[in-house]
Amino acid sequence: MNKYELIGTPILSNEWDVYTTDENGNSVLTDSYSVTITMAFHPTDGIAPDFTKSIVSTSTNPQTGTEVNAQRQQEVLDFIAYINA
């Protein structure tokens, strides 16, 4: 039995570019971008209150939209499995 149920659909923030720092301390744009996925949960014990959790998903520009969607969905499913373990 699950301890937590996902309430509704996860909410995605605006995507942002990912930067790194080179050996000279300069900020350099990578081929990656990230989004924050916020999920709302309902504990099934009837005692604890509902809560939200946010995770950051990072994708790369060469990925297709379908691949990015599948990656994000898997990250949500993985988190749900983690908190219900």
ABEGO torsion letter per residue (X at the ends): XBABBBBEBBBBBBBBBBBBBBAAGBBBBBABBBBBBBBBBBBAAGABBBBBBBBBBBBBAABBAAAAAAAAAAAAAAAAAAAAX
